[in-house]
Amino acid sequence: MFREASVYALKRLSEEERTPYGLRVLTMRKWPRGVHRSDIDVWMPSAGPSIELLTTYQTRSIVWEEFLSLYQGEQQTQRTCRIVTYTGGKPKKVDYPHGSLDHLKQLEQQYGTITVLCWENGPLCHRYALKALLAETESIWLQENEETVLKPYPRGGSDASTDL
């Protein structure tokens, strides 16, 4: 099951209150201010919109609907996926030979509940489109990837720093 949330909203919850959110996956290209490594379990920068697309939207060169369409295209045509975990306070970066959508579906198979996180609190956030893309393609992915299994990620990184 996929959920979505603002990383700042989850940050205010106790560990017990965060339990139903499962594996917390930050889906932004850049690390947000004020977020500690322990606030997330996995960082997947490749699941966020490209820097070029974000800049185009932020400079008002395109409208929200066009941004969403281009973002969905980026995710559907992605060939690699970057994952960052923090074990012992040190970042471990791994590039996988498949896109973020496939990796998120593999994580769902392994962990059950996955919460995609971003910083925005309002309705204009890519995480909603990401969650919808995952739902649209779920049955096709399950048929094609019945035996795919990932190694578990360590839960919650070090609080020592928000730097990479």
ZAVO-133334 format. One record per residue (C-alpha): residue number from 1; x, y, z. Coordinates in steps of 0.02 Angstrom, whole numbers, plus 50000, padded with zeros to 5 digits. Layout:
! residues N
+-----+-------+-------+-------+
: num :    c1 :    c2 :    c3 :
+-----+-------+-------+-------+
: NUM :     X :     Y :     Z :
...
+-----+-------+-------+-------+
***
This chain:
! residues 164
+-----+-------+-------+-------+
: num :    c1 :    c2 :    c3 :
+-----+-------+-------+-------+
:   1 : 50000 : 50000 : 50000 :
:   2 : 50061 : 50173 : 49957 :
:   3 : 50029 : 50327 : 50062 :
:   4 : 50088 : 50505 : 50046 :
:   5 : 50130 : 50639 : 50173 :
:   6 : 50228 : 50797 : 50204 :
:   7 : 50392 : 50754 : 50287 :
:   8 : 50362 : 50900 : 50405 :
:   9 : 50192 : 50832 : 50458 :
:  10 : 50267 : 50661 : 50499 :
:  11 : 50413 : 50742 : 50589 :
:  12 : 50293 : 50808 : 50722 :
:  13 : 50224 : 50634 : 50760 :
:  14 : 50293 : 50518 : 50892 :
:  15 : 50378 : 50357 : 50838 :
:  16 : 50220 : 50261 : 50886 :
:  17 : 50109 : 50377 : 50783 :
:  18 : 50226 : 50355 : 50632 :
:  19 : 50216 : 50165 : 50634 :
:  20 : 50065 : 50152 : 50516 :
:  21 : 50162 : 50251 : 50384 :
:  22 : 50281 : 50104 : 50357 :
:  23 : 50441 : 50137 : 50259 :
:  24 : 50463 : 50326 : 50241 :
:  25 : 50535 : 50369 : 50070 :
:  26 : 50588 : 50549 : 50035 :
:  27 : 50554 : 50584 : 49850 :
:  28 : 50644 : 50749 : 49819 :
:  29 : 50796 : 50792 : 49713 :
:  30 : 50869 : 50903 : 49849 :
:  31 : 50870 : 50874 : 50036 :
:  32 : 50743 : 50987 : 50125 :
:  33 : 50794 : 51106 : 50264 :
:  34 : 50763 : 51053 : 50443 :
:  35 : 50743 : 50868 : 50402 :
:  36 : 50855 : 50746 : 50494 :
:  37 : 50911 : 50580 : 50427 :
:  38 : 50809 : 50493 : 50561 :
:  39 : 50650 : 50575 : 50493 :
:  40 : 50656 : 50459 : 50342 :
:  41 : 50708 : 50281 : 50304 :
:  42 : 50760 : 50298 : 50121 :
:  43 : 50797 : 50446 : 50009 :
:  44 : 50753 : 50420 : 49826 :
:  45 : 50805 : 50581 : 49736 :
:  46 : 50766 : 50504 : 49566 :
:  47 : 50581 : 50493 : 49614 :
:  48 : 50569 : 50683 : 49622 :
:  49 : 50550 : 50798 : 49472 :
:  50 : 50712 : 50841 : 49383 :
:  51 : 50797 : 51004 : 49431 :
:  52 : 50764 : 51068 : 49254 :
:  53 : 50577 : 51032 : 49268 :
:  54 : 50566 : 51111 : 49441 :
:  55 : 50654 : 51267 : 49378 :
:  56 : 50540 : 51279 : 49227 :
:  57 : 50386 : 51269 : 49339 :
:  58 : 50454 : 51387 : 49472 :
:  59 : 50492 : 51521 : 49342 :
:  60 : 50311 : 51506 : 49283 :
:  61 : 50363 : 51448 : 49110 :
:  62 : 50235 : 51307 : 49122 :
:  63 : 50071 : 51283 : 49216 :
:  64 : 50041 : 51148 : 49348 :
:  65 : 49952 : 51028 : 49230 :
:  66 : 50097 : 51033 : 49107 :
:  67 : 50221 : 51009 : 49250 :
:  68 : 50126 : 50853 : 49306 :
:  69 : 50120 : 50782 : 49130 :
:  70 : 50308 : 50809 : 49106 :
:  71 : 50346 : 50737 : 49279 :
:  72 : 50245 : 50581 : 49242 :
:  73 : 50340 : 50563 : 49078 :
:  74 : 50506 : 50577 : 49169 :
:  75 : 50456 : 50440 : 49291 :
:  76 : 50385 : 50323 : 49159 :
:  77 : 50541 : 50332 : 49049 :
:  78 : 50670 : 50325 : 49187 :
:  79 : 50803 : 50190 : 49165 :
:  80 : 50898 : 50205 : 49330 :
:  81 : 50856 : 50244 : 49510 :
:  82 : 50965 : 50318 : 49647 :
:  83 : 50937 : 50265 : 49827 :
:  84 : 51024 : 50342 : 49978 :
:  85 : 51018 : 50262 : 50150 :
:  86 : 51107 : 50315 : 50309 :
:  87 : 51185 : 50175 : 50409 :
:  88 : 51291 : 50230 : 50555 :
:  89 : 51265 : 50411 : 50503 :
:  90 : 51355 : 50390 : 50337 :
:  91 : 51266 : 50401 : 50169 :
:  92 : 51265 : 50247 : 50060 :
:  93 : 51217 : 50284 : 49879 :
:  94 : 51163 : 50146 : 49762 :
:  95 : 51107 : 50161 : 49581 :
:  96 : 50988 : 50026 : 49518 :
:  97 : 50961 : 49976 : 49336 :
:  98 : 50774 : 50013 : 49341 :
:  99 : 50665 : 50166 : 49370 :
: 100 : 50597 : 50238 : 49532 :
: 101 : 50422 : 50170 : 49499 :
: 102 : 50489 : 49992 : 49490 :
: 103 : 50596 : 50016 : 49645 :
: 104 : 50451 : 50086 : 49746 :
: 105 : 50345 : 49936 : 49695 :
: 106 : 50484 : 49818 : 49750 :
: 107 : 50491 : 49908 : 49917 :
: 108 : 50302 : 49889 : 49935 :
: 109 : 50319 : 49701 : 49907 :
: 110 : 50450 : 49693 : 50043 :
: 111 : 50386 : 49816 : 50173 :
: 112 : 50198 : 49823 : 50141 :
: 113 : 50164 : 50007 : 50175 :
: 114 : 50269 : 50140 : 50089 :
: 115 : 50244 : 50325 : 50121 :
: 116 : 50311 : 50442 : 49987 :
: 117 : 50368 : 50604 : 50066 :
: 118 : 50397 : 50781 : 50005 :
: 119 : 50401 : 50949 : 50093 :
: 120 : 50244 : 51032 : 50023 :
: 121 : 50087 : 51037 : 50129 :
: 122 : 49966 : 51094 : 49994 :
: 123 : 49884 : 51006 : 49847 :
: 124 : 50017 : 51057 : 49719 :
: 125 : 50146 : 50921 : 49751 :
: 126 : 50221 : 50788 : 49639 :
: 127 : 50196 : 50653 : 49772 :
: 128 : 50011 : 50644 : 49728 :
: 129 : 50053 : 50611 : 49546 :
: 130 : 50185 : 50484 : 49599 :
: 131 : 50059 : 50391 : 49707 :
: 132 : 49933 : 50392 : 49563 :
: 133 : 50064 : 50325 : 49441 :
: 134 : 50104 : 50184 : 49560 :
: 135 : 49920 : 50138 : 49575 :
: 136 : 49892 : 50145 : 49385 :
: 137 : 50033 : 50025 : 49345 :
: 138 : 50022 : 49907 : 49494 :
: 139 : 49938 : 49755 : 49415 :
: 140 : 50052 : 49759 : 49263 :
: 141 : 50207 : 49770 : 49374 :
: 142 : 50151 : 49626 : 49486 :
: 143 : 50131 : 49511 : 49335 :
: 144 : 50302 : 49555 : 49265 :
: 145 : 50400 : 49550 : 49429 :
: 146 : 50331 : 49408 : 49535 :
: 147 : 50500 : 49351 : 49601 :
: 148 : 50591 : 49517 : 49630 :
: 149 : 50653 : 49536 : 49809 :
: 150 : 50763 : 49672 : 49886 :
: 151 : 50873 : 49667 : 50040 :
: 152 : 50795 : 49763 : 50187 :
: 153 : 50852 : 49941 : 50219 :
: 154 : 50904 : 49992 : 50394 :
: 155 : 50764 : 50098 : 50470 :
: 156 : 50797 : 50282 : 50515 :
: 157 : 50970 : 50356 : 50493 :
: 158 : 51080 : 50455 : 50610 :
: 159 : 51013 : 50619 : 50678 :
: 160 : 51188 : 50693 : 50680 :
: 161 : 51169 : 50797 : 50522 :
: 162 : 51054 : 50841 : 50380 :
: 163 : 51201 : 50850 : 50260 :
: 164 : 51238 : 50721 : 50129 :
+-----+-------+-------+-------+
***
